[in-house]
Amino acid sequence: MPRTITPAPWEELVTTALLGTDRRPAAGDSGPAGLLDAAALHTVRRRAGLLPAAPATRPAPAPVDPRPPLPPAARRRLAQLLADRSASGGSGGRRGTAPDLTELIPQWLATANQRGFRAPAALLPALLDAARARTDLRPQALAFAGPRGLWLAGLNPEWKFALRGSSGGSSLPDPTDPEAVTRLWEEGLFAERVALLGAVRAHDPSAALALLATTWATERAEDRLMFLDSLRTGLSAVDEPFLEQALSDRSRNVRSTAAELLSALPESAFAGRMAARALSCVSPDLTGDEASIAVEAPHECDAAMERDGVVAAPPSGRGERSWWLGQLVEATPLATWPARFAGRSAREVVGLPVADGWAEELHAAWCRATVRQRDPEWARALLGAPSAPPSNGPGTTSLAERSKLLGILPAAERAGWVADFIAAHGLSEAFQLLGVCPTPWAEPLGRAVVDALDIARDAGSYPWSFSGVMGLAERCLNPAEADRLEVLTTTPDEPENASPGANGYWSEAFQRLVSTLRLRAAMDSELTPA
């Protein structure tokens, strides 16, 4: 007669296994055999991708995914990557000379999506688990999971995150079908409405604004903010009247976002108002022998300034006048300043001395304006020469600001600037800058990073302080560099005053780097269609 298996929580089964069935009975007091049967039942349920539940109506079949299947070698590789993630708890970490497979999952997914493959059905549960554990994986993992992944996510509450960023697997209506658009806008979930607004906006920006206006007054503040933020894509003068109205919104965050978007429209009335205020504060100083900049920060924040998004109360530790000045300059079109300073270029304006200690505040505001307006000329002026010491640069010494400025430049120029910076200053301040460079790193940048690591090793530098850069190199160096780096995997004699065991660490790190590059090359080859 078959034995009846009593359901029990997994945690209870684990406790029983640790203590022994004689001390902690479980699974209907049927001893070790019952414990094993209950564990087997849990395993089957897990592989099915479903949580235990009462019998219910059979779900509709999964939708068809027309994309081609993965090549067999790539399928095996994905299974290995996901299994390694599960075994390591998704934490990655440094493990001798072996590649860190968990850090290669994003790159594998990006390549698989780029080449149009579909996810194997049997690996969808593990893929959704990986995306649940790591938010950075979600966009690529859900794209790869496709319609079947969304279908499966709807059957397990643990994967409900997958439904929040999609329309639940349903297709959006044709943007030219007003009835269908209106119905989904009025009845759809928030994620569906955001996706719909984007689709309509791509087809007809004016129609998207008209759609948004129909419910704007009744939307929650947090939803108004998200809808307004979606206008960043395709922002144009058509949006100005709507954004001007949003400056009077009852939510401060909505007002602030509207002001930020308007400041990115140099011809807007808002930009003109902010420029007039900024010009009254920043002007040429003609009293000395050479040109300089005089600053007279605002003495008050009036109602009109607040209506235009200027926040009156400064953060703790900031003076009111400098806080107000920074907001005015940040929102002023950058084209204002060359005209103000006798036709000087952006580089020449930034190079002018600033009176009374206002240079740091003024340059920081110009940096924020440059990032907001995506102006490459001003980005180059504020970054200055990569060989110049950061403390003597023309703009900001903040690495976060420099990273944002670099993000405005073309990819090749960005990588070249960072390569020259590393050659001049080493890697100690370059980690954040490397994060904005496109991958795989171009040869000048990759060579600069490897040369700097080699110099640090030869100098006997403390090796663990470079582990972050080494991890980046594993993911971002061109895999074709592996053979050239083989010579660095040896363990030379340690120089005097070196950290004990440093060269052994360096050798291990370079071995891991080479093996990871070769693994990345193999992964790419496996994902190449026959």
C-alpha positions in Angstrom: 0.0 0.0 0.0 1.5 3.4 -1.0 2.6 5.6 1.9 0.8 8.9 2.4 3.2 11.8 2.4 2.2 14.6 4.9 3.2 18.0 3.5 5.6 19.9 5.7 7.5 23.2 5.3 11.0 22.9 3.9 12.5 24.6 7.0 10.9 21.9 9.2 12.4 19.1 7.0 15.8 20.7 7.3 15.6 20.9 11.1 14.5 17.2 11.3 17.4 16.2 9.0 19.9 18.1 11.3 18.5 16.7 14.6 17.5 13.2 13.4 14.0 11.7 13.0 14.3 10.0 16.4 14.6 13.4 18.2 12.4 15.5 15.8 9.7 13.4 14.1 8.4 14.7 10.8 6.5 13.7 7.7 3.8 11.8 9.6 6.2 10.1 12.0 7.3 7.7 9.3 10.9 8.0 10.1 13.9 8.5 7.7 12.0 7.1 4.7 9.2 9.6 5.2 11.6 12.4 5.5 13.3 11.5 2.2 9.9 11.2 0.5 8.8 14.6 1.7 12.1 16.1 0.5 11.7 14.4 -2.9 8.1 15.9 -3.1 9.5 19.4 -2.5 12.2 18.8 -5.1 9.7 17.8 -7.8 7.5 20.9 -7.0 10.6 23.1 -7.2 11.6 21.8 -10.6 8.1 22.4 -11.8 8.5 26.0 -11.0 5.3 26.0 -8.9 4.6 26.5 -5.2 2.4 23.9 -3.4 -1.3 24.9 -3.8 -4.8 23.5 -3.7 -6.0 22.0 -7.0 -7.4 24.7 -9.2 -8.3 25.3 -12.8 -5.6 24.2 -15.1 -3.7 27.3 -16.4 -3.8 28.2 -20.0 -0.9 26.9 -22.1 2.3 29.0 -22.2 2.5 31.3 -25.2 4.7 30.4 -28.1 8.1 32.0 -28.2 9.2 32.2 -31.9 12.8 32.9 -31.2 15.4 30.2 -32.1 16.6 27.9 -29.3 20.1 28.2 -27.8 22.9 26.1 -29.3 23.5 23.0 -27.1 26.9 24.3 -25.8 25.3 27.7 -24.8 22.5 25.9 -23.1 24.9 23.9 -21.0 26.8 27.1 -20.2 23.7 28.8 -19.0 22.9 25.9 -16.7 26.4 26.1 -15.3 26.2 29.8 -14.7 22.8 29.6 -12.9 23.9 26.5 -10.9 27.1 28.4 -9.8 24.9 31.3 -8.7 22.8 29.1 -6.6 25.7 27.2 -5.1 27.5 30.5 -4.1 24.3 32.1 -2.8 24.6 34.7 -5.6 27.4 36.4 -3.7 30.2 35.8 -6.2 33.5 36.6 -4.5 37.2 35.8 -5.0 38.0 32.1 -5.4 41.6 31.4 -6.3 42.3 31.4 -10.0 38.8 30.2 -11.1 36.6 32.7 -12.9 33.7 34.2 -10.9 30.8 32.8 -12.9 28.2 34.9 -11.1 29.7 38.1 -12.5 29.6 36.7 -16.1 25.8 36.2 -16.1 24.9 39.8 -17.1 27.3 39.6 -20.0 26.1 36.2 -21.1 22.4 37.4 -21.0 23.2 40.6 -23.0 24.9 38.6 -25.7 22.1 36.0 -25.9 19.5 38.8 -26.2 21.5 40.6 -28.8 21.6 37.5 -30.9 17.9 36.8 -30.5 17.8 33.4 -28.7 15.0 32.2 -26.4 15.5 30.8 -23.0 15.2 27.0 -22.5 11.9 26.2 -20.7 13.6 23.9 -18.2 15.9 26.8 -17.0 13.2 29.4 -16.6 12.7 28.8 -12.9 16.4 29.2 -12.1 16.6 32.2 -14.4 13.7 33.9 -12.6 15.2 33.1 -9.2 18.4 34.7 -10.3 16.5 37.8 -11.4 14.7 37.9 -8.1 17.9 37.8 -6.2 19.7 40.4 -8.3 17.9 43.5 -9.5 20.7 44.3 -11.9 19.9 41.1 -13.9 16.2 41.8 -14.2 16.0 43.7 -17.5 18.2 41.3 -19.4 16.9 38.2 -17.7 13.2 39.1 -18.3 13.9 40.0 -22.0 15.6 36.6 -22.4 12.8 34.7 -20.5 10.3 36.2 -22.9 6.6 35.5 -22.9 7.0 32.1 -21.4 8.9 33.6 -18.5 6.1 36.1 -17.8 3.5 33.3 -18.1 5.5 31.3 -15.5 6.0 34.3 -13.2 2.2 34.7 -13.1 2.0 31.3 -11.4 4.4 31.9 -8.5 4.1 34.9 -6.1 7.8 34.8 -5.6 8.3 36.0 -9.1 5.7 38.8 -9.1 8.5 41.3 -9.6 8.6 40.2 -13.3 5.0 41.4 -13.8 5.6 44.8 -12.3 7.8 45.9 -15.1 5.7 44.6 -17.9 2.2 44.7 -19.2 1.7 41.2 -17.8 2.4 39.6 -21.1 -0.4 41.4 -23.0 0.3 43.4 -26.0 -0.2 47.2 -26.1 -3.0 48.5 -28.4 -2.2 50.2 -31.7 -1.4 53.9 -30.8 -3.7 55.0 -33.6 -6.7 53.2 -32.1 -8.1 55.9 -29.8 -10.8 53.6 -28.2 -8.3 50.9 -27.3 -5.8 53.4 -26.0 -8.3 55.2 -23.9 -9.6 51.9 -22.4 -6.2 50.7 -21.4 -5.3 54.2 -20.0 -8.4 54.3 -17.9 -8.5 50.6 -16.8 -4.9 49.3 -17.0 -2.4 48.6 -14.3 0.2 51.3 -13.7 3.0 49.5 -15.5 0.7 49.0 -18.5 -0.2 52.7 -18.5 3.5 53.8 -18.4 4.3 51.5 -21.3 1.2 52.8 -23.2 2.2 56.4 -22.6 5.7 55.7 -24.0 4.2 53.9 -27.1 1.8 56.8 -27.8 4.6 59.3 -27.3 6.8 57.6 -29.8 4.1 57.8 -32.3 2.6 61.2 -31.6 4.1 63.4 -28.7 1.1 65.7 -28.7 -1.4 62.8 -28.4 0.6 61.5 -25.5 0.4 64.8 -23.7 -3.3 65.0 -24.4 -3.8 61.5 -23.0 -1.8 62.4 -19.9 -3.9 65.6 -19.4 -7.1 63.6 -19.2 -6.3 62.1 -15.8 -3.5 64.3 -14.6 -5.5 66.0 -11.9 -6.7 62.8 -10.3 -3.4 60.8 -10.4 -1.5 60.2 -7.2 1.6 62.4 -6.7 4.0 59.4 -7.0 2.3 58.4 -10.3 2.4 62.0 -11.6 6.1 62.0 -10.9 6.7 58.8 -12.9 4.6 59.9 -15.8 6.4 63.2 -15.9 9.8 61.5 -15.7 8.8 59.4 -18.8 8.8 62.7 -20.8 12.6 62.7 -20.8 12.6 60.5 -23.8 11.9 62.7 -26.9 11.7 65.9 -24.8 10.9 68.8 -27.1 9.3 72.3 -27.3 6.0 70.6 -27.7 6.2 69.6 -24.0 6.8 73.2 -22.7 3.1 74.2 -22.0 2.4 71.0 -20.1 5.6 71.4 -18.1 4.9 75.0 -17.3 1.6 74.0 -15.8 3.3 71.3 -13.8 5.5 74.0 -12.1 2.4 74.8 -10.1 1.8 71.2 -9.0 1.0 70.5 -5.4 3.9 68.0 -5.1 7.3 69.5 -4.6 8.9 66.5 -6.4 6.7 67.0 -9.4 7.5 70.8 -9.5 11.3 70.0 -9.3 11.2 67.5 -12.1 9.2 69.8 -14.3 11.8 72.6 -13.7 14.6 70.1 -14.5 13.0 69.1 -17.8 12.3 72.7 -18.8 15.9 73.7 -18.1 16.9 71.1 -20.7 14.9 73.2 -23.3 17.2 76.2 -23.9 14.6 78.1 -25.8 11.9 77.7 -23.1 10.5 80.7 -21.2 11.6 79.0 -18.0 15.2 78.8 -19.2 15.0 82.5 -20.1 13.7 83.4 -16.6 16.5 81.4 -14.9 19.1 82.9 -17.2 18.0 86.4 -16.3 18.3 85.6 -12.6 21.7 84.0 -13.1 23.1 86.9 -15.2 22.2 89.3 -12.4 24.4 87.2 -10.1 27.4 86.2 -12.3 29.1 88.9 -14.4 32.6 89.9 -15.8 34.8 91.8 -13.3 36.4 94.7 -15.2 38.1 96.3 -12.2 41.4 94.4 -12.4 44.2 94.1 -14.9 42.8 90.8 -16.3 39.4 89.5 -16.9 37.7 87.6 -14.1 34.3 86.6 -12.8 32.4 88.5 -10.1 29.7 86.7 -8.2 26.9 88.3 -6.1 24.7 85.5 -4.9 20.9 86.1 -4.4 19.9 87.7 -1.1 16.5 86.1 -1.0 14.4 83.3 -2.6 11.2 85.0 -3.6 7.9 83.3 -4.6 8.6 83.5 -8.3 11.9 81.6 -7.8 10.1 79.0 -5.7 7.4 78.6 -8.4 10.2 77.9 -10.9 11.5 75.1 -8.8 14.2 76.8 -6.6 14.2 75.0 -3.3 14.3 77.7 -0.6 15.7 75.6 2.4 19.3 74.5 1.9 20.6 71.1 3.1 22.3 71.0 6.4 25.7 72.6 6.2 25.0 74.7 3.1 24.6 78.5 3.1 21.3 79.8 1.7 22.9 82.2 -0.8 25.3 79.6 -2.3 22.4 77.1 -2.4 20.2 79.5 -4.4 23.0 80.5 -6.7 23.8 76.9 -7.6 20.2 76.2 -8.5 20.0 79.3 -10.8 23.2 78.6 -12.6 22.3 74.9 -13.0 19.1 75.7 -14.7 20.6 78.4 -17.1 21.3 77.5 -20.7 25.0 77.1 -21.2 24.9 79.2 -24.3 24.2 82.2 -22.0 27.8 82.3 -20.7 30.0 82.8 -23.9 27.8 85.8 -24.8 28.1 87.2 -21.2 31.9 87.0 -21.4 32.7 88.7 -24.7 32.3 85.6 -26.9 34.8 83.5 -25.0 34.6 79.7 -25.6 33.4 77.4 -22.8 37.1 76.4 -22.1 38.0 80.1 -21.8 35.1 80.9 -19.5 35.8 78.0 -17.2 39.5 79.1 -17.1 38.7 82.6 -15.8 39.5 83.3 -12.2 36.5 83.7 -9.9 36.5 86.3 -7.2 35.8 85.9 -3.5 36.0 82.1 -3.3 33.0 81.4 -5.4 34.8 79.2 -8.0 34.0 75.8 -6.5 30.2 76.6 -6.2 30.1 78.1 -9.7 32.0 75.3 -11.4 29.9 72.6 -9.6 26.8 74.3 -10.9 28.2 74.4 -14.4 29.0 70.7 -14.1 25.4 69.9 -13.2 24.1 72.2 -16.0 26.4 70.4 -18.5 25.1 66.9 -17.4 21.5 68.1 -17.7 22.0 69.7 -21.1 24.3 67.0 -22.5 26.8 69.6 -23.8 30.1 67.9 -25.0 32.0 71.2 -25.4 31.3 72.2 -21.8 32.1 68.7 -20.6 35.5 68.9 -22.2 36.1 72.4 -20.7 35.2 71.2 -17.2 37.1 68.0 -17.4 40.3 69.7 -18.6 43.4 67.7 -19.6 43.5 64.2 -18.1 47.2 64.7 -17.2 46.4 67.7 -14.9 46.2 66.8 -11.1 42.6 66.6 -10.1 43.0 69.3 -7.5 44.2 71.7 -10.1 41.7 70.9 -12.8 39.4 73.6 -14.3 36.1 72.1 -13.1 35.3 69.8 -10.3 37.5 67.5 -8.3 34.6 65.2 -7.5 35.0 61.8 -9.2 31.2 61.4 -9.3 30.8 64.7 -11.3 33.7 63.7 -13.6 32.1 60.4 -14.3 28.9 62.2 -15.3 30.8 64.6 -17.5 32.6 61.8 -19.2 29.3 60.1 -20.0 28.5 63.0 -22.3 31.5 62.4 -24.6 31.6 60.0 -27.5 32.6 56.5 -26.5 36.1 56.5 -28.1 37.0 59.9 -26.6 35.7 58.8 -23.2 38.0 55.7 -23.2 41.0 57.7 -24.4 40.5 60.4 -21.7 40.4 57.7 -18.9 43.4 55.9 -20.4 45.4 59.1 -20.3 44.2 59.8 -16.8 45.4 56.4 -15.6 48.7 56.8 -17.3 49.2 60.1 -15.5 47.8 59.3 -12.0 47.5 55.5 -11.7 44.5 53.5 -10.7 43.8 54.9 -7.2 41.2 57.4 -8.4 40.2 55.8 -11.6 37.7 53.1 -10.5 34.6 55.3 -10.8 35.8 56.7 -14.1 36.2 53.2 -15.6 32.6 52.4 -14.8 31.4 54.8 -17.5 33.6 53.5 -20.3 32.0 51.2 -22.9 32.9 47.5 -22.9 34.9 45.7 -24.0 37.5 48.4 -23.3 39.2 49.8 -26.3 42.9 48.8 -26.6 44.4 52.1 -25.3 42.2 51.9 -22.1 42.7 48.2 -21.6 46.5 48.5 -22.0 46.6 51.5 -19.6 44.7 49.4 -16.9 47.0 46.4 -17.3 50.1 48.5 -17.4 49.0 50.3 -14.2 48.3 47.0 -12.5 51.7 45.6 -13.5 53.4 48.8 -12.2 51.6 48.4 -8.9 52.7 44.8 -8.6 56.3 45.6 -9.4 56.2 48.4 -6.8 55.1 45.9 -4.1 51.8 47.8 -3.6 49.2 46.4 -1.2 47.4 44.0 -3.7 44.0 43.8 -2.2 43.3 47.5 -2.7 43.3 46.8 -6.5 40.8 43.9 -6.3 37.9 46.1 -7.5 39.8 47.2 -10.6 40.9 43.6 -11.3 37.3 42.5 -11.1 36.3 45.2 -13.6 39.1 44.1 -15.9 37.8 40.5 -15.8 34.5 41.7 -17.1 35.6 44.6 -19.4 38.9 43.8 -21.0 38.8 42.5 -24.6 39.1 38.7 -24.4 41.7 38.9 -27.2 44.1 40.2 -24.6 44.4 36.9 -22.8 47.5 35.6 -24.6 49.4 38.9 -24.1 48.7 38.8 -20.4 49.9 35.2 -19.9 53.4 36.6 -18.9 51.9 38.3 -15.9 50.7 35.1 -14.3 54.2 34.1 -13.1 55.3 34.8 -9.5 58.4 37.0 -9.5 60.6 37.7 -6.4 59.0 40.2 -4.0 60.7 43.6 -3.8 61.8 45.0 -0.4 59.0 46.4 1.8 56.3 44.6 -0.2 53.3 43.3 1.6 53.9 39.7 2.7 52.6 37.3 0.0 51.7 40.2 -2.3 53.3 38.7 -5.4 51.6 35.4 -4.8 48.3 37.3 -4.7 49.1 39.2 -7.9 50.0 36.0 -9.7 46.8 34.4 -8.7 44.8 37.5 -9.7 46.4 37.6 -13.1 45.8 33.9 -13.6 42.1 34.4 -12.8 42.0 37.4 -15.2 43.5 35.3 -18.1 41.2 32.3 -17.4 38.1 34.6 -17.2 39.0 36.3 -20.5 39.4 32.9 -22.2 36.1 31.8 -20.7 34.4 34.9 -22.0 35.8 34.2 -25.5 34.4 30.6 -25.3 31.0 31.9 -24.2 30.8 34.3 -27.1 31.8 31.5 -29.5 29.0 29.3 -28.1 26.4 32.0 -28.6 27.5 32.5 -32.3 24.8 31.0 -34.6 26.1 28.2 -36.8 
